Amino acid sequence: MSDRISQRALRIVAAVVLVCGAPLVLLLTPVLFAVSGAIDLMRPGKSAGFSRLLAMVLNYLILEWIGVLAACGLWVATGFGLFMGTGLSRRVHYMVQAWWGQSVFAAAQKWLRLQVDFEGSTLAGGAPLIVAAQHASFFDALLPTLLLSQGGRHPVRHVLKRQLAWDPCLGIYGHRHANHFVNRRSGDSVELEAIEALAKGAGNEPLVIFPEGTFRSATNPELISEKVAASDPERGDRLQLSHTLPPRPGGILALLRGAPEADVVFVGHVGFEAFGSLCSIASSVPFSEPVKVKSWRVPAERFGADPVANLRVIDRYWQLMDDWISEQAESATGPCSASYVRGRFARTLPNRVRDRLRVGTGPS
């Protein structure tokens, strides 16, 4: 309880700092653009990468500022939080979240020349749904919500890592209604029970989870694969991943236990790796190729009560997604290409994959 109170206090402090500090930062806009322009002049051929990135950051800051002020207004409108748990409040909060996510993507399209091509199964309709998405950057955390909002699916319940709650908008809106921010210090059993409970109460509200748990570029994939193979040799043999991490089974299996009637949609993408850091974005903009997104929908009938069998199905489609990413990366150029992976992320790949990329043969 004390930890929850301290986290709430930190979110309030972050929101106050944002509301008070954002106008001050905007006052410095001319100076900031003068500095970024000078940097761009020293980087010929980069198409004003730092100035574009600065414009994106300032746009994001404005959206955060509007989102926090809207949250304050909604708190007052719900009787200072007294009626926060009503269905109307939830729908209005999600409408603001969807607008915010769409606005962030629109800003990226304008300043970074981001384009997204989507193919695969639709996320529209009212049937229960679990969305298991690849996670390569902070930016792609918005992708499932964007796709679901375009399909008319709302509200949405998320399973997210706790660090994302430091974003004022994600933290405030995420904690006001049914979502779960994973606290790995509290123990697996506590977290899995909370995730299962989240799914049991979802009804037809979609559930979103990022089974990898973190970015591939922020870890040692080879070490993780070795740990998976040591704990489950059969699983280690069937997962030969070159662009994603093995999905952590606990969270997605807990969702399946809580929502056994839900279809599962796997979402993979190529191109969001360039959003792993501010420097990589600045070196890549304007983006010359679209980010490619594809989904695979697995009907609920494919899953049952046996968690081992369910994990085999999950791994099969995760491997299918990883193979698709390999195919797209080999045929692309720029931030989506295998050469980009070699240049920025090869140090994170297993030796067998690193050697494969070096000779350009692609996965077998």
C-alpha positions in Angstrom: 0.0 0.0 0.0 2.8 2.4 0.9 4.5 1.7 -2.4 1.3 2.4 -4.3 0.9 5.7 -2.4 4.6 6.7 -3.1 4.1 5.9 -6.8 1.0 8.0 -7.0 2.8 10.9 -5.3 5.6 10.6 -7.8 3.1 10.7 -10.7 1.5 13.8 -9.2 4.9 15.5 -8.9 5.8 14.5 -12.5 2.5 16.0 -13.7 3.0 19.3 -11.8 6.6 19.6 -13.2 5.3 19.0 -16.7 2.5 21.5 -16.5 4.7 24.2 -15.0 7.9 23.4 -17.0 6.5 22.8 -20.5 5.7 26.6 -21.1 9.2 27.5 -20.0 10.7 25.0 -22.5 8.5 26.4 -25.3 9.8 29.9 -24.5 13.3 28.6 -25.4 12.2 27.3 -28.7 14.0 29.9 -30.9 17.3 29.1 -29.0 16.8 25.4 -29.3 16.1 25.5 -33.0 19.2 27.7 -33.5 21.3 25.1 -31.8 19.8 22.2 -33.7 20.1 24.1 -37.0 23.8 24.7 -36.3 24.3 21.0 -35.6 22.4 20.1 -38.8 24.7 22.4 -40.9 27.6 20.4 -39.6 25.9 17.2 -40.8 25.4 17.7 -44.6 23.1 15.3 -46.3 21.1 14.5 -43.1 18.0 16.5 -44.1 17.8 18.6 -40.9 17.6 15.5 -38.7 18.2 17.2 -35.3 15.7 20.0 -36.2 13.1 17.5 -37.2 13.7 15.6 -34.0 13.5 18.7 -31.9 10.1 19.6 -33.5 8.9 16.1 -32.7 10.0 16.4 -29.1 8.3 19.8 -28.6 5.2 18.5 -30.3 5.2 15.5 -27.9 5.7 17.8 -24.9 2.7 19.9 -26.0 0.5 16.7 -26.3 1.7 15.6 -22.8 0.8 19.0 -21.4 -2.7 18.9 -23.0 -3.2 15.3 -21.8 -2.4 16.1 -18.2 -4.6 19.2 -18.2 -7.4 17.1 -19.7 -6.9 14.6 -16.9 -7.2 17.3 -14.3 -10.4 18.5 -16.0 -11.8 14.9 -16.1 -11.0 14.5 -12.4 -13.1 17.6 -11.6 -15.9 16.6 -14.0 -16.2 13.2 -12.2 -16.9 14.9 -8.9 -13.2 15.1 -8.0 -12.8 11.4 -8.7 -16.0 10.3 -7.0 -17.5 8.9 -10.2 -14.2 8.0 -11.9 -15.2 4.3 -12.1 -18.4 4.8 -14.1 -18.7 3.4 -17.7 -19.0 7.0 -19.1 -15.8 8.1 -17.4 -14.0 5.1 -18.8 -15.2 5.7 -22.3 -14.2 9.4 -22.1 -10.8 8.7 -20.7 -10.2 6.2 -23.5 -11.3 8.7 -26.1 -8.6 11.1 -24.8 -6.0 8.3 -24.8 -6.9 7.3 -28.4 -6.7 11.0 -29.5 -3.4 11.4 -27.7 -1.9 8.2 -29.4 -3.2 9.2 -32.8 -1.8 12.7 -32.4 1.7 11.4 -31.4 1.7 9.3 -34.6 0.4 12.2 -36.7 3.3 14.3 -35.3 5.8 11.6 -36.2 4.3 11.5 -39.8 4.7 15.3 -40.1 8.1 15.8 -38.6 9.9 12.5 -39.0 8.1 11.4 -42.3 7.0 8.2 -40.6 4.7 6.0 -42.6 3.1 2.8 -41.4 1.9 0.0 -43.8 -0.4 -2.6 -42.1 -1.4 -6.0 -43.4 -3.0 -8.9 -41.8 -6.1 -9.7 -39.7 -8.4 -6.9 -38.7 -8.7 -5.9 -35.1 -12.3 -4.7 -35.6 -15.3 -6.5 -34.2 -16.7 -7.1 -30.7 -15.3 -10.5 -29.9 -12.8 -10.9 -26.9 -9.3 -10.3 -28.1 -5.7 -10.7 -26.7 -3.1 -8.7 -28.6 0.5 -9.9 -28.2 2.8 -7.3 -29.8 6.5 -7.2 -30.5 8.3 -4.5 -28.5 11.3 -2.8 -30.1 11.0 0.8 -28.8 9.0 3.1 -26.6 7.2 4.3 -29.7 5.7 0.9 -30.6 4.0 0.7 -27.2 1.3 3.0 -28.8 0.8 0.8 -31.9 -1.8 -1.8 -30.6 -4.0 1.0 -29.1 -3.8 2.9 -32.4 -4.8 -0.2 -34.4 -7.6 -1.0 -32.0 -9.0 2.5 -32.0 -9.1 2.5 -35.8 -11.0 -0.7 -35.6 -13.5 0.8 -33.3 -12.3 -1.3 -30.3 -12.4 0.6 -27.0 -11.7 0.7 -24.1 -8.5 -1.4 -24.0 -6.8 -3.0 -21.1 -3.0 -3.1 -21.1 -0.3 -5.1 -19.4 2.8 -2.8 -19.3 6.1 -2.7 -17.6 6.1 -0.3 -14.6 8.7 2.0 -16.1 6.2 3.3 -18.7 4.1 4.8 -15.9 6.8 7.5 -15.6 5.3 9.1 -18.7 2.8 11.5 -17.1 -0.1 10.7 -19.6 0.5 6.9 -19.6 0.8 6.9 -15.8 -2.3 9.0 -15.0 -4.6 7.5 -17.6 -3.2 4.0 -17.1 -3.9 3.9 -13.4 -7.3 5.5 -13.5 -8.9 2.4 -15.0 -8.3 -1.3 -15.6 -4.7 -1.8 -16.6 -1.8 -3.5 -15.0 1.8 -2.1 -14.6 4.1 -5.1 -13.9 6.2 -4.7 -10.7 8.8 -7.5 -11.0 9.9 -6.9 -7.4 6.5 -8.1 -6.0 7.0 -11.7 -7.2 5.8 -13.7 -10.2 2.7 -15.3 -8.5 1.4 -11.9 -7.4 1.8 -10.4 -10.8 0.3 -13.4 -12.6 -2.8 -13.4 -10.4 -3.3 -9.7 -11.1 -2.9 -10.2 -14.9 -5.4 -13.1 -14.8 -7.9 -11.0 -12.8 -7.5 -8.2 -15.3 -8.5 -10.6 -18.1 -11.4 -12.1 -16.2 -13.1 -8.8 -15.8 -12.4 -7.7 -19.4 -15.6 -8.9 -21.1 -15.2 -7.7 -24.7 -12.5 -5.2 -24.0 -9.3 -6.1 -25.8 -6.3 -7.0 -23.8 -2.8 -5.9 -24.9 0.5 -7.4 -23.7 4.1 -7.2 -24.9 5.4 -10.7 -24.1 9.1 -10.0 -24.6 9.1 -7.8 -21.5 11.7 -5.3 -22.9 13.6 -4.2 -26.0 15.8 -6.8 -27.7 18.4 -4.1 -28.2 18.5 -3.5 -24.4 19.4 -7.1 -23.5 21.7 -9.9 -24.4 19.5 -12.1 -26.6 22.0 -14.9 -26.7 22.1 -15.2 -22.9 18.3 -15.1 -22.8 18.0 -17.9 -25.5 20.5 -20.0 -23.5 18.4 -19.6 -20.3 15.3 -20.7 -22.2 17.1 -23.7 -23.7 18.5 -24.7 -20.3 15.1 -24.5 -18.6 13.1 -26.0 -21.5 15.3 -27.8 -24.2 12.3 -28.5 -26.4 11.3 -24.8 -26.4 14.9 -23.8 -27.0 15.0 -26.0 -30.2 11.7 -24.7 -31.6 12.5 -21.0 -31.1 15.2 -19.9 -33.5 14.8 -16.1 -33.2 16.9 -13.6 -35.0 14.9 -10.3 -34.5 12.8 -10.8 -31.3 13.2 -12.1 -27.8 11.5 -15.4 -26.7 8.0 -14.5 -25.3 7.8 -14.7 -21.6 5.1 -17.3 -21.1 3.7 -16.2 -17.7 1.8 -13.1 -18.7 0.2 -14.3 -21.9 -0.8 -17.6 -20.4 -2.4 -15.8 -17.4 -4.4 -13.8 -19.9 -5.5 -17.0 -21.6 -6.6 -18.4 -18.3 -8.6 -15.3 -17.5 -10.1 -15.0 -21.0 -10.3 -18.5 -22.5 -12.8 -17.3 -25.1 -10.5 -14.7 -26.6 -8.8 -14.9 -30.0 -5.1 -14.0 -29.9 -3.6 -11.6 -32.4 0.2 -11.4 -32.8 1.5 -8.1 -34.1 5.0 -7.8 -35.5 6.8 -4.9 -37.3 9.9 -3.8 -39.1 11.3 -0.3 -38.8 10.5 0.7 -35.2 14.1 -0.3 -34.2 15.2 3.1 -35.4 13.1 4.6 -32.5 15.3 3.0 -29.9 17.0 6.2 -28.9 17.0 9.9 -29.8 20.3 9.6 -31.6 19.1 6.8 -33.8 16.0 8.7 -34.7 18.1 11.8 -35.6 20.4 9.8 -37.8 17.5 8.1 -39.6 15.0 11.0 -40.3 13.4 11.7 -42.6 12.4 8.0 -42.9 12.5 6.9 -46.6 10.7 3.6 -46.1 7.4 2.9 -44.2 7.3 0.9 -41.0 5.8 -2.4 -42.0 3.3 -4.0 -39.6 1.6 -7.4 -39.8 -0.7 -9.3 -37.6 -1.7 -13.0 -37.3 -5.0 -13.9 -35.7 -5.4 -17.3 -33.9 -8.9 -18.3 -33.0 -9.7 -19.2 -29.4 -10.4 -22.8 -30.4 -6.7 -23.3 -31.0 -6.1 -22.9 -27.2 -7.3 -25.1 -24.4 -6.7 -25.9 -20.7 -3.2 -27.3 -21.2 -0.6 -24.5 -20.7 2.2 -26.5 -22.4 0.1 -27.0 -25.5 -0.9 -23.3 -25.4 2.8 -22.3 -25.2 3.6 -24.4 -28.3 0.9 -22.5 -30.3 2.2 -19.2 -29.0 5.8 -20.1 -29.9 4.8 -21.3 -33.4 3.2 -17.9 -34.3 6.0 -16.0 -32.6 8.5 -17.8 -34.7 6.4 -17.2 -37.8 6.4 -13.5 -36.9 10.2 -13.5 -36.5 10.7 -15.2 -39.8 8.5 -12.6 -41.5 10.6 -9.8 -39.9 13.8 -11.5 -41.3 12.3 -11.6 -44.8 11.3 -7.9 -44.7 14.6 -6.8 -43.3 16.5 -8.6 -46.0 14.5 -7.0 -48.8 14.5 -3.5 -47.3 16.8 -0.5 -47.2 17.3 2.2 -44.6 16.1 1.7 -41.0 14.1 -1.4 -42.0 17.0 -3.2 -43.5 19.2 -5.9 -42.4 22.2 -3.6 -42.9 20.7 -1.2 -40.4 20.4 -4.1 -37.9 24.0 -5.0 -38.6 25.1 -1.4 -38.0 23.2 -0.6 -34.8 22.1 -3.9 -33.2 24.5 -6.6 -34.4 26.2 -6.6 -31.0 22.9 -7.8 -29.4 22.4 -10.8 -31.7 23.4 -14.4 -31.1 26.6 -15.4 -32.8 24.8 -17.7 -35.3 22.5 -14.8 -36.3 25.3 -12.3 -36.4 27.3 -14.5 -38.8 24.3 -15.0 -40.9 23.7 -11.3 -41.3 27.3 -10.7 -42.1 27.3 -12.9 -45.2 23.8 -11.7 -46.1 22.2 -15.1 -46.5 19.3 -14.5 -44.1 17.8 -17.1 -41.8 17.4 -20.6 -43.1 
